[in-house]
Amino acid sequence: MKVLMLHGINHNMFGKRDPLQYGTVTLAKIDATLRALGEELGVSIESFQTNSEREMCERIHQGFLDQVDAVLINAGAWTHYSYGIRDALAILTVPVVEVHMSNIHAREPFRHQSVFAEIVKGQICGFGLDSYLLGLRAVVTAATG
């Protein structure tokens, strides 16, 4: 089973960016922890991070062509306004789970809305690094029925 982990804008700065919201965990640590859980679950994880909305859409399209089995996405701020990424995700025919390290519903009002909400299997937020691990378990369960 192949799971595509998509990291959005500014996530390359995890560990440095707003530690009150995101803690000090780095993107490399998130990816390593996901790969370790993936090994336990018998799942391969491919991670991708970009600060380019175009590159994110193209990677989602490639995931469709590669026939990945499931997708985890933390699109960062794009979650709240990128209809382009939303439309790319809607092309997928596999489970998609949205994750966020912070609780987006307890933050600024503009962060309360996810334009992906209608097309994803579910959303996990507010648990820091554990949001990713819970998301991986959820998307594997959804993909294997």
Disulfide bonds with the S-S distance in Angstrom:
none
